[in-house]
Amino acid sequence: MCFSRIPWFRGYLGVVLLLMLIISGCDSAMKDGPTPVDLRTPDRFPLMTFPADNPLTEEGIALGERLFFDPLLSINGEVSCASCHEPRHAFSDPRPVSIGAEGRRGRRNAMPIFNLGWAPSLFWDGRSPSLEEQAIHPVENITEMGEDWPRVLEKLQNHPTYPGLFEAAFETETITRDQVTKALAQFERTLISSNARIDDFLNGEGNLTAVEQRGFDLFFSERGDCFHCHGTRLFTDNLFHNNGLEAVPSDSGRALITGNPAHAGMFRTPSLRNVEFTAPYMHDGRFATLEAVIEHYSTGVQATNNLDPLLNHGQRGNFTAEEKEGLVAFLKTLSDPAFAQPR
């Protein structure tokens, strides 16, 4: 017998279905809160770990992106994070040193912001252990945004839309510094660059030209000796080295943080991904071109007490013109044009 043909059963079934829809709607309404995001690790990259208290969410990432591009965080409303980390330059600064709020001049070139979810420390000197902690400093640094956090939070709290965005991301309209830095960190973890020609080549899906292959071979040889610091898929070891820029370092670098004189002139290894887009180079932006950087490693390394041992042996340096040409060509295969776009 088909019960659905019985009038009273059809009515009963309708009530049941209605109740099920109501319950389902209630469940959906009760299922508030940020929407989790499962960030995919690129093939052959290390696994990225996330702080337990700051999981990625759609709402948190969107809020972080808006904050990143908003000059409201600065004292004069003219400088944002993106002012010194321009997307079209792979989130780096094309000036030798960055210029902050009210025209104040910094002392170092702004490092590129990508693939930082794998970085164990941030800044040239490694002073910050996480993206969340790193985001605290630019706001209150007098040569960057020059603002103080209580005023930033007041501006955000009185803004017509930010309280609602913070509520969507963190389920509270009371805005705190912790929430601001967590949102910025979430957005920055999504800035992943992994789609360069070198990736196709290393994955066995593309070829290098003869000139690029020559540079590749030198890069990964003991003579070139680039690979010891730039040999992983991230093209950085995320460690600190003195690379012989000056016999007596004018910037103590890592030593300012550790207090150890042996760390003078040591700086965190930058990633060589997108290096075509991130000129000028070194912590002080002293080199305008890749050719100048290669010339430094060829003939310009200065002897100093704590020169990195990798730069202090007889096999390397004095590259030929063909070798220099090859290195530049190879380094450009690390470019990810789709990443270095205006946003």
N, C-alpha and C positions, 0 to 999 in steps of 0.2 A: 504494500500500500504506500502511496506517495503522500506523506503527511502534509506537505506544503499545499495540497489541494483542499485541505479541511479549513474552512473559514476561521475557526477559533485559533487554529495553529498558526495560520498566517499572521493573525494579530499578535499572538504571543511571540512569534519569531521576530516580528517588527520591533516589539518592545525590547527584546533581548539585544537585537542589533543596535537599537538606539542607545541602550545603556552601555553597550560596548564602545560605541563611538564617543559617548560622553566621558567614559572612563579613560579612553585613549587620549581624548582632548585634554583631560585633567592631567594625565601623565606628561603630555607634551608641555602643558603650561607649567608644570612643576619642574620640568627639566630645564631650568634656567641655568645661567652661568656661561662662562667663556667656552668657545668651541675649540677642542684640542686640535693641534696640527702635528702631523707626523712628518717631520722633515727628513727627506730621503738623503742618505749619504751617497755622494757620487761613487761610481765604480772605482775600486782600487784606492780610495781615500781611507784614512783611518776612521774608525767610528767616532762620531762626535758625542760627547757626554753633555748632559744638561743639569743645571742645579735643581735639586728636588723641590726647592721653594719657588722656582720660576719656570714652569713648563711653558712651552710654546702654545699660544692660542691665536686664533684669527683676530680677535679683538685686541689682544696685547700687541701683536705685530703691527696692525694698522695704526694703533695709537703711537707706538714707537716711531713709525715712519713719519707720522705727522709732526711729532715732537722734533725729530731729527732735522726737518726742513723749516721749523718755525723759529724766527728770530726773537720771539717773545721771551726766550730763555736768557737773552742778553740784556745788559743794563740799558742799552740805548735802542733796543728793538731793531737792530740792524744786522746782527751776526747770528747765524744758526750753525749747527754742526756741519751742515752742508757747505757753509761758506769756506771752510778749510778742507773739506772732504768732498770734492766735486765729483758727481757720478761720471761725467764724461772723461775724467782723468782717473778712472777706477777708484774713485773715492779718495783721491789724494789731492795735494795742493800744488799747483804749477809754479808757485812762488818759492824762492829759496827758503825763506822762513815765513811763517804765517803772520797775518795782520789781524789783530783782534778788534774788540769793541773800542770805539773812540780812537781808532788808528794806532793802537798800541802794537808794537812790533815784538813778536816772539823771538826765541833764540834757536829754535829747531824747526826743521821741515816736518810737516804733518805726515805721519805714516799712512799708507793706504789702509782702507777699511774693507777687507774682504778675507774670507776664510779664517776669521778670528775665533770661530767656535772651537778651533783646535789649538789656540794659543794659550799656553800656561801662564803667561804674564803679558802685560800691555805697556805701551810707551817704549821709546827708545831705550830707557834705562830700566824697564821692567818693574816700575814702582807699584803697579796694580796687578793683583792676582786674578782678577775676573773682569768681564765686561761690565757687570753691575757696579763694581767698585770704581772702575775706570771712569764711568759716566758721571761720577760725583765731581771730578776735578775741573773740567773745562768751564763749568758754570761759574765757579768761584775764583778761577784763576784770573788775575788782573790783566794779563796779556791776552786772554782769550775772550770770555764773555763778560767778565768783570762784574758779575751780579752776585747776590747772596741768596741762599736757598729759601729763607723765609719769604723774601719778596717774590721769588719765582713761584712759590706755592700759592701766595696770595693772588698773583696775576692769573694763575691757572684756575684757582677756585672761583674767581669772579668772572671768568670767561663764559660766554653764553653757551658754548658746546662742550668744553673739556670735562666738566663734572659728569655729564652723561656718558662720555667716552670712557672715563675712568671707572664709572660704575659698571659698564659693560665688560671691561677688561678685568676688573679686580673686585667687583661686587660691593663697591662702596663709593659714595660721592665725596668722601673726605680724602683729599689728595695729599699724599705724603711723598717725601723725597725718595723713599724706597720704591714706591710704585713708579715714579718717573724713571728712575734708573733701570728698573726691571723692564719696563716697556721699551726703552732705548736698546737694552741688551737683547731683547727678543728680536727686534727688527734687525740688529746688526748680525745676529747669528744666521739670518736668512740670506745675507750677502755672500753667496757662494759663487766662486768663479772656477769652473772646471771644464769649460768647453773651448779649449784651444787646440790648435793643430797638433801640438805635442801630445795631447791626450789621444787623438786618433792614432798617431804614430805608435805610442807606447801600448795602445790597445790592439795593435796589429791591423788597424783599419785605414792606414794612410802611409804616405811616403814623404821623405825629406828630399829636397834638392841636393845636388852634390855639394854646394857651398854650405847649406844647413847641416848636412851630414858631417862635413869637416869640423864645423863648430861643435856639433854634438859630441864627436869623438874626442875633441880637445877638452871640452867641458868635463867629461867623465874620465879623463886620464889623470895620472899623477903629475904630468907636466902642467896641464891646465889647472888641476886641483880645485876646481869650482865646486865639485860634487860633495866634498866633505861638509860644506855649510849649506849647500843648496841642492842636495841630491834626492830628497824625498818627493812624493807627488805634490806636496805643498810648496816645494822649492825653497824651503827654509828649514833650518834645524831648531828655530825658535830659541837659540842659545845666544850667548854674549861673547863677542870677540873684539880684540883690538886689531884692526886691519891696517895699521901703519899709516894713517893719514897724516900724523904729526909726530915728530920725535918727542916733543913735550906737549901732551894733549891740552888744548885750551878749554875743552869741555871734559870734565872728569867722568861723565857718563855713568856707568853702573856703580862706580865708586861713591857717587853722591848718595846712593841708596844703601849700599852695604857698609860704607865706612872703611872698606878695605883698599889700601893704596894699590894693591896688585890689580884692582879692577879699573884703574884709571884708563880712560879712553876706550872702554869696552861698551859696545852698543848691541842691541838685539838685531839678529840677522833678519833683514826684510825679505819677504817673498819676492822671487823674481818673476812670478806670474804677472802679466800685464805690465812688465817693466817698460815696454814701448810707450805706455801712456802715463807713466808716473814720474817723469822728469820734473825737476832736477833730483839728483841723487846724493846719498849719504845723509847723515843726521842734520847737517847744516846746509844741505842743498848746494854744495860747492861745485859739483860737476853737472854741467848742463846737458851732456849727451852721453849715450852709451859708449861712444868711442873714447870719451875722456875717462870714463870709469875703467875701461879695459886698459887704457894706457897707464893708469895708476897701478893696476895689478901687474902690468908688464915691466914698467921701469920706475914707478914712483913710490913704491912702498918704503916708508921711513923706518929705520932701525929705532926701536924703543925698548925699554926694559921688559915690558910685558907684551911684546909683539906676539901674536898668535903663532904657535909653532908650525901650523900649517903653511904659514907664509915665510918661514925662515929655513928653507932648505934650497939646495942648489939646482934642483931640476926644473923649477917653475920660472916663469917670467921671460922677458925678452922675446915676446911673440913676434912672429913674422907678420908682414902685411896681410898675407893670405890667411893666417891664423886669426888675426883680428877681424878680418872681413867675415870669416866663418862664425866666430863667436857672436857678432852682432846679428848675423842672419839667423843663427840658431835661437838667440834670445827672443827674437820677434815671433818665433813659432809658439812662444808661451802666451801670446796675446789672445784675449777673449773679447773680440769686438762687440758681441752681443751684450756683454756685461758692462762695458764702458760706454754707456748711452745716457743721454739726459733723461731724467725721470720727473 
